[in-house]
């Protein structure tokens, strides 16, 4: 199967990865992907995504870490324009409410932003979390019950990065009520929607995140959020700070 | 600064990424990273992590997507053996409780598992979420309030993948009470801990996830969790299914 060509190497000796070392070039490709991934809203092309490529993206998501190896996710691939329109209508309703929550100048700025590409993107992918997939007690969830939700978020991020490496854009739509999304996609009440993603080829990728470029909020310096051994504590002379 | 050498390319024309295309080799490196990332518990080496490398990992986390460009995360880098021991004590207490929640054979299997490398790993990193970082109303959180937590989880996954590309192992410890973690690291009640990560070089990376290899749970076929247009619906003849 064509989707298999980039899976992990098949060699297995005592369950140890052979040839495990990443080269500097491979490392740089991973960083380039992390730094050049963008939340795409306005640059989608109608070009179809080949099923083999889409399968690779879904497989990347499926290889996310999951608490207790629970794999709590499902993936609903949305192609039907009628379904996309229903999702878009739900976004519109929520976005009107949302705009009203901001004051004055911030509200005007908010209304100028394009925040989704639901209809334009050729594919939507809804990632969900089945909180009871492996029964009432889960390894790693005994003291942090939300770890299953976090596992599904890791699947989102894996898919997003894989898409960037495939030169495909992804946008995460969160301005939508979960119950509206459930209604649009027939998701039962017992299942938690995590993300609705717009997925497609793009005219271009932006250099800076749109909200940064639009002046919505600035990029924080990394050195503002790194601490040593205790919250909000560190020596000014700590050599790590020099490297940030 | 040495940490800069793998950041995004500095060229910027109208906020568009130039030379944006990923090559097949770069794409394959990203997939290799996604597929070969492991949750490391028992293979840590004491070798120190150079500050330049650690800074790259933190920068990768900081470049995660965040809802409304909120960047809600902080990173507490734990080096002090006394602090690590305190975190480990909290894990131990929770893990004893956790084992008692499983029945019979599953409990015996649980007790055989090594689930953390808190003391052995040279570095711990606690990633937190400041839910009020940008005020009471946040873009993208008006209808899904937990998007800030999910942003911080994306930072975890970015760091985890960057670490794999640096040939460094990461293990996520979730069998610990948040309040114990707050106490160990001086985190205020208003801040939500997201992840405590054990970070270090390793003797080897495992081919299969430990819980899969130990028979705790099987890997689900991807085709069991992919649907088209609606929850649990799809045509058996859909060509996407052939590619999974």
HADDOCK unambig.tbl for C-alpha pairs under 7 A between the chains (distance, minus, plus):
assign (segid A and resid 1 and name CA) (segid B and resid 243 and name CA) 6.62 0.50 0.50
assign (segid A and resid 3 and name CA) (segid B and resid 243 and name CA) 6.21 0.50 0.50
assign (segid A and resid 6 and name CA) (segid B and resid 28 and name CA) 5.96 0.50 0.50
assign (segid A and resid 6 and name CA) (segid B and resid 31 and name CA) 6.29 0.50 0.50
assign (segid A and resid 6 and name CA) (segid B and resid 32 and name CA) 6.80 0.50 0.50
assign (segid A and resid 7 and name CA) (segid B and resid 32 and name CA) 6.83 0.50 0.50
assign (segid A and resid 7 and name CA) (segid B and resid 35 and name CA) 6.55 0.50 0.50
assign (segid A and resid 8 and name CA) (segid B and resid 32 and name CA) 6.14 0.50 0.50
assign (segid A and resid 8 and name CA) (segid B and resid 35 and name CA) 5.60 0.50 0.50
assign (segid A and resid 8 and name CA) (segid B and resid 36 and name CA) 6.46 0.50 0.50
assign (segid A and resid 12 and name CA) (segid B and resid 207 and name CA) 6.66 0.50 0.50
assign (segid A and resid 15 and name CA) (segid B and resid 206 and name CA) 5.51 0.50 0.50
assign (segid A and resid 15 and name CA) (segid B and resid 207 and name CA) 4.86 0.50 0.50
assign (segid A and resid 15 and name CA) (segid B and resid 208 and name CA) 6.20 0.50 0.50
assign (segid A and resid 16 and name CA) (segid B and resid 204 and name CA) 6.65 0.50 0.50
assign (segid A and resid 16 and name CA) (segid B and resid 205 and name CA) 5.97 0.50 0.50
assign (segid A and resid 16 and name CA) (segid B and resid 206 and name CA) 4.42 0.50 0.50
assign (segid A and resid 16 and name CA) (segid B and resid 207 and name CA) 4.89 0.50 0.50
assign (segid A and resid 17 and name CA) (segid B and resid 205 and name CA) 5.53 0.50 0.50
assign (segid A and resid 17 and name CA) (segid B and resid 206 and name CA) 5.42 0.50 0.50
assign (segid A and resid 17 and name CA) (segid B and resid 207 and name CA) 4.64 0.50 0.50
assign (segid A and resid 21 and name CA) (segid B and resid 167 and name CA) 6.15 0.50 0.50
assign (segid A and resid 22 and name CA) (segid B and resid 165 and name CA) 5.70 0.50 0.50
assign (segid A and resid 22 and name CA) (segid B and resid 166 and name CA) 6.84 0.50 0.50
assign (segid A and resid 22 and name CA) (segid B and resid 167 and name CA) 6.31 0.50 0.50
assign (segid A and resid 26 and name CA) (segid B and resid 26 and name CA) 6.68 0.50 0.50
assign (segid A and resid 26 and name CA) (segid B and resid 29 and name CA) 5.07 0.50 0.50
assign (segid A and resid 26 and name CA) (segid B and resid 165 and name CA) 6.99 0.50 0.50
assign (segid A and resid 27 and name CA) (segid B and resid 165 and name CA) 4.76 0.50 0.50
assign (segid A and resid 27 and name CA) (segid B and resid 166 and name CA) 6.32 0.50 0.50
assign (segid A and resid 28 and name CA) (segid B and resid 6 and name CA) 5.89 0.50 0.50
assign (segid A and resid 29 and name CA) (segid B and resid 26 and name CA) 5.08 0.50 0.50
assign (segid A and resid 29 and name CA) (segid B and resid 29 and name CA) 6.42 0.50 0.50
assign (segid A and resid 29 and name CA) (segid B and resid 30 and name CA) 6.71 0.50 0.50
assign (segid A and resid 30 and name CA) (segid B and resid 29 and name CA) 6.71 0.50 0.50
assign (segid A and resid 30 and name CA) (segid B and resid 30 and name CA) 5.32 0.50 0.50
assign (segid A and resid 30 and name CA) (segid B and resid 162 and name CA) 6.70 0.50 0.50
assign (segid A and resid 30 and name CA) (segid B and resid 165 and name CA) 6.77 0.50 0.50
assign (segid A and resid 31 and name CA) (segid B and resid 6 and name CA) 6.29 0.50 0.50
assign (segid A and resid 31 and name CA) (segid B and resid 162 and name CA) 6.69 0.50 0.50
assign (segid A and resid 32 and name CA) (segid B and resid 6 and name CA) 6.80 0.50 0.50
assign (segid A and resid 32 and name CA) (segid B and resid 7 and name CA) 6.78 0.50 0.50
assign (segid A and resid 32 and name CA) (segid B and resid 8 and name CA) 6.08 0.50 0.50
assign (segid A and resid 34 and name CA) (segid B and resid 60 and name CA) 6.57 0.50 0.50
assign (segid A and resid 34 and name CA) (segid B and resid 63 and name CA) 6.89 0.50 0.50
assign (segid A and resid 34 and name CA) (segid B and resid 158 and name CA) 6.96 0.50 0.50
assign (segid A and resid 35 and name CA) (segid B and resid 7 and name CA) 6.57 0.50 0.50
assign (segid A and resid 35 and name CA) (segid B and resid 8 and name CA) 5.60 0.50 0.50
assign (segid A and resid 35 and name CA) (segid B and resid 63 and name CA) 6.19 0.50 0.50
assign (segid A and resid 36 and name CA) (segid B and resid 8 and name CA) 6.45 0.50 0.50
assign (segid A and resid 51 and name CA) (segid B and resid 240 and name CA) 5.12 0.50 0.50
assign (segid A and resid 51 and name CA) (segid B and resid 243 and name CA) 6.68 0.50 0.50
assign (segid A and resid 52 and name CA) (segid B and resid 243 and name CA) 5.65 0.50 0.50
assign (segid A and resid 55 and name CA) (segid B and resid 240 and name CA) 6.91 0.50 0.50
assign (segid A and resid 55 and name CA) (segid B and resid 243 and name CA) 5.90 0.50 0.50
assign (segid A and resid 55 and name CA) (segid B and resid 244 and name CA) 5.38 0.50 0.50
assign (segid A and resid 59 and name CA) (segid B and resid 222 and name CA) 6.85 0.50 0.50
assign (segid A and resid 60 and name CA) (segid B and resid 34 and name CA) 6.56 0.50 0.50
assign (segid A and resid 62 and name CA) (segid B and resid 222 and name CA) 6.73 0.50 0.50
assign (segid A and resid 63 and name CA) (segid B and resid 34 and name CA) 6.88 0.50 0.50
assign (segid A and resid 63 and name CA) (segid B and resid 35 and name CA) 6.18 0.50 0.50
assign (segid A and resid 69 and name CA) (segid B and resid 211 and name CA) 6.38 0.50 0.50
assign (segid A and resid 69 and name CA) (segid B and resid 217 and name CA) 6.47 0.50 0.50
assign (segid A and resid 74 and name CA) (segid B and resid 225 and name CA) 4.66 0.50 0.50
assign (segid A and resid 74 and name CA) (segid B and resid 226 and name CA) 6.08 0.50 0.50
assign (segid A and resid 75 and name CA) (segid B and resid 225 and name CA) 6.04 0.50 0.50
assign (segid A and resid 75 and name CA) (segid B and resid 226 and name CA) 4.84 0.50 0.50
assign (segid A and resid 75 and name CA) (segid B and resid 227 and name CA) 6.10 0.50 0.50
assign (segid A and resid 76 and name CA) (segid B and resid 226 and name CA) 5.95 0.50 0.50
assign (segid A and resid 76 and name CA) (segid B and resid 227 and name CA) 4.62 0.50 0.50
assign (segid A and resid 76 and name CA) (segid B and resid 228 and name CA) 5.49 0.50 0.50
assign (segid A and resid 76 and name CA) (segid B and resid 229 and name CA) 6.12 0.50 0.50
assign (segid A and resid 76 and name CA) (segid B and resid 230 and name CA) 6.43 0.50 0.50
assign (segid A and resid 76 and name CA) (segid B and resid 231 and name CA) 6.35 0.50 0.50
assign (segid A and resid 77 and name CA) (segid B and resid 227 and name CA) 6.02 0.50 0.50
assign (segid A and resid 77 and name CA) (segid B and resid 228 and name CA) 4.85 0.50 0.50
assign (segid A and resid 77 and name CA) (segid B and resid 229 and name CA) 5.71 0.50 0.50
assign (segid A and resid 78 and name CA) (segid B and resid 228 and name CA) 5.98 0.50 0.50
assign (segid A and resid 78 and name CA) (segid B and resid 229 and name CA) 4.37 0.50 0.50
assign (segid A and resid 79 and name CA) (segid B and resid 229 and name CA) 6.27 0.50 0.50
assign (segid A and resid 80 and name CA) (segid B and resid 229 and name CA) 6.34 0.50 0.50
assign (segid A and resid 83 and name CA) (segid B and resid 229 and name CA) 6.88 0.50 0.50
assign (segid A and resid 98 and name CA) (segid B and resid 142 and name CA) 5.89 0.50 0.50
assign (segid A and resid 140 and name CA) (segid B and resid 174 and name CA) 5.44 0.50 0.50
assign (segid A and resid 140 and name CA) (segid B and resid 175 and name CA) 5.33 0.50 0.50
assign (segid A and resid 142 and name CA) (segid B and resid 98 and name CA) 5.87 0.50 0.50
assign (segid A and resid 142 and name CA) (segid B and resid 175 and name CA) 6.86 0.50 0.50
assign (segid A and resid 143 and name CA) (segid B and resid 175 and name CA) 5.76 0.50 0.50
assign (segid A and resid 143 and name CA) (segid B and resid 176 and name CA) 6.00 0.50 0.50
assign (segid A and resid 143 and name CA) (segid B and resid 177 and name CA) 5.67 0.50 0.50
assign (segid A and resid 144 and name CA) (segid B and resid 174 and name CA) 6.31 0.50 0.50
assign (segid A and resid 150 and name CA) (segid B and resid 150 and name CA) 6.74 0.50 0.50
assign (segid A and resid 150 and name CA) (segid B and resid 153 and name CA) 6.23 0.50 0.50
assign (segid A and resid 153 and name CA) (segid B and resid 150 and name CA) 6.23 0.50 0.50
assign (segid A and resid 153 and name CA) (segid B and resid 153 and name CA) 6.66 0.50 0.50
assign (segid A and resid 153 and name CA) (segid B and resid 154 and name CA) 6.78 0.50 0.50
assign (segid A and resid 154 and name CA) (segid B and resid 153 and name CA) 6.79 0.50 0.50
assign (segid A and resid 154 and name CA) (segid B and resid 154 and name CA) 6.23 0.50 0.50
assign (segid A and resid 154 and name CA) (segid B and resid 157 and name CA) 5.89 0.50 0.50
assign (segid A and resid 157 and name CA) (segid B and resid 154 and name CA) 5.90 0.50 0.50
assign (segid A and resid 157 and name CA) (segid B and resid 157 and name CA) 6.94 0.50 0.50
assign (segid A and resid 158 and name CA) (segid B and resid 34 and name CA) 6.95 0.50 0.50
assign (segid A and resid 162 and name CA) (segid B and resid 30 and name CA) 6.70 0.50 0.50
assign (segid A and resid 162 and name CA) (segid B and resid 31 and name CA) 6.69 0.50 0.50
assign (segid A and resid 165 and name CA) (segid B and resid 22 and name CA) 5.70 0.50 0.50
assign (segid A and resid 165 and name CA) (segid B and resid 26 and name CA) 6.99 0.50 0.50
assign (segid A and resid 165 and name CA) (segid B and resid 27 and name CA) 4.74 0.50 0.50
assign (segid A and resid 165 and name CA) (segid B and resid 30 and name CA) 6.77 0.50 0.50
assign (segid A and resid 166 and name CA) (segid B and resid 22 and name CA) 6.84 0.50 0.50
assign (segid A and resid 166 and name CA) (segid B and resid 27 and name CA) 6.30 0.50 0.50
assign (segid A and resid 167 and name CA) (segid B and resid 21 and name CA) 6.12 0.50 0.50
assign (segid A and resid 167 and name CA) (segid B and resid 22 and name CA) 6.30 0.50 0.50
assign (segid A and resid 174 and name CA) (segid B and resid 140 and name CA) 5.44 0.50 0.50
assign (segid A and resid 174 and name CA) (segid B and resid 144 and name CA) 6.31 0.50 0.50
assign (segid A and resid 175 and name CA) (segid B and resid 140 and name CA) 5.32 0.50 0.50
assign (segid A and resid 175 and name CA) (segid B and resid 142 and name CA) 6.87 0.50 0.50
assign (segid A and resid 175 and name CA) (segid B and resid 143 and name CA) 5.78 0.50 0.50
assign (segid A and resid 176 and name CA) (segid B and resid 143 and name CA) 6.02 0.50 0.50
assign (segid A and resid 177 and name CA) (segid B and resid 143 and name CA) 5.68 0.50 0.50
assign (segid A and resid 185 and name CA) (segid B and resid 229 and name CA) 6.63 0.50 0.50
assign (segid A and resid 185 and name CA) (segid B and resid 230 and name CA) 4.68 0.50 0.50
assign (segid A and resid 185 and name CA) (segid B and resid 231 and name CA) 6.01 0.50 0.50
assign (segid A and resid 186 and name CA) (segid B and resid 230 and name CA) 5.65 0.50 0.50
assign (segid A and resid 186 and name CA) (segid B and resid 231 and name CA) 5.44 0.50 0.50
assign (segid A and resid 187 and name CA) (segid B and resid 231 and name CA) 5.37 0.50 0.50
assign (segid A and resid 204 and name CA) (segid B and resid 16 and name CA) 6.66 0.50 0.50
assign (segid A and resid 205 and name CA) (segid B and resid 16 and name CA) 5.97 0.50 0.50
assign (segid A and resid 205 and name CA) (segid B and resid 17 and name CA) 5.53 0.50 0.50
assign (segid A and resid 206 and name CA) (segid B and resid 15 and name CA) 5.51 0.50 0.50
assign (segid A and resid 206 and name CA) (segid B and resid 16 and name CA) 4.41 0.50 0.50
assign (segid A and resid 206 and name CA) (segid B and resid 17 and name CA) 5.42 0.50 0.50
assign (segid A and resid 207 and name CA) (segid B and resid 12 and name CA) 6.67 0.50 0.50
assign (segid A and resid 207 and name CA) (segid B and resid 15 and name CA) 4.85 0.50 0.50
assign (segid A and resid 207 and name CA) (segid B and resid 16 and name CA) 4.89 0.50 0.50
assign (segid A and resid 207 and name CA) (segid B and resid 17 and name CA) 4.64 0.50 0.50
assign (segid A and resid 208 and name CA) (segid B and resid 15 and name CA) 6.20 0.50 0.50
assign (segid A and resid 211 and name CA) (segid B and resid 69 and name CA) 6.37 0.50 0.50
assign (segid A and resid 217 and name CA) (segid B and resid 69 and name CA) 6.46 0.50 0.50
assign (segid A and resid 222 and name CA) (segid B and resid 59 and name CA) 6.85 0.50 0.50
assign (segid A and resid 222 and name CA) (segid B and resid 62 and name CA) 6.75 0.50 0.50
assign (segid A and resid 225 and name CA) (segid B and resid 74 and name CA) 4.66 0.50 0.50
assign (segid A and resid 225 and name CA) (segid B and resid 75 and name CA) 6.05 0.50 0.50
assign (segid A and resid 226 and name CA) (segid B and resid 74 and name CA) 6.07 0.50 0.50
assign (segid A and resid 226 and name CA) (segid B and resid 75 and name CA) 4.85 0.50 0.50
assign (segid A and resid 226 and name CA) (segid B and resid 76 and name CA) 5.95 0.50 0.50
assign (segid A and resid 227 and name CA) (segid B and resid 75 and name CA) 6.11 0.50 0.50
assign (segid A and resid 227 and name CA) (segid B and resid 76 and name CA) 4.62 0.50 0.50
assign (segid A and resid 227 and name CA) (segid B and resid 77 and name CA) 6.02 0.50 0.50
assign (segid A and resid 228 and name CA) (segid B and resid 76 and name CA) 5.50 0.50 0.50
assign (segid A and resid 228 and name CA) (segid B and resid 77 and name CA) 4.86 0.50 0.50
assign (segid A and resid 228 and name CA) (segid B and resid 78 and name CA) 6.00 0.50 0.50
assign (segid A and resid 229 and name CA) (segid B and resid 76 and name CA) 6.11 0.50 0.50
assign (segid A and resid 229 and name CA) (segid B and resid 77 and name CA) 5.69 0.50 0.50
assign (segid A and resid 229 and name CA) (segid B and resid 78 and name CA) 4.37 0.50 0.50
assign (segid A and resid 229 and name CA) (segid B and resid 79 and name CA) 6.27 0.50 0.50
assign (segid A and resid 229 and name CA) (segid B and resid 80 and name CA) 6.35 0.50 0.50
assign (segid A and resid 229 and name CA) (segid B and resid 83 and name CA) 6.89 0.50 0.50
assign (segid A and resid 229 and name CA) (segid B and resid 185 and name CA) 6.63 0.50 0.50
assign (segid A and resid 230 and name CA) (segid B and resid 76 and name CA) 6.46 0.50 0.50
assign (segid A and resid 230 and name CA) (segid B and resid 185 and name CA) 4.67 0.50 0.50
assign (segid A and resid 230 and name CA) (segid B and resid 186 and name CA) 5.63 0.50 0.50
assign (segid A and resid 231 and name CA) (segid B and resid 76 and name CA) 6.36 0.50 0.50
assign (segid A and resid 231 and name CA) (segid B and resid 185 and name CA) 6.03 0.50 0.50
assign (segid A and resid 231 and name CA) (segid B and resid 186 and name CA) 5.44 0.50 0.50
assign (segid A and resid 231 and name CA) (segid B and resid 187 and name CA) 5.37 0.50 0.50
assign (segid A and resid 240 and name CA) (segid B and resid 51 and name CA) 5.13 0.50 0.50
assign (segid A and resid 240 and name CA) (segid B and resid 55 and name CA) 6.93 0.50 0.50
assign (segid A and resid 243 and name CA) (segid B and resid 1 and name CA) 6.68 0.50 0.50
assign (segid A and resid 243 and name CA) (segid B and resid 3 and name CA) 6.25 0.50 0.50
assign (segid A and resid 243 and name CA) (segid B and resid 51 and name CA) 6.68 0.50 0.50
assign (segid A and resid 243 and name CA) (segid B and resid 52 and name CA) 5.64 0.50 0.50
assign (segid A and resid 243 and name CA) (segid B and resid 55 and name CA) 5.90 0.50 0.50
assign (segid A and resid 244 and name CA) (segid B and resid 55 and name CA) 5.38 0.50 0.50
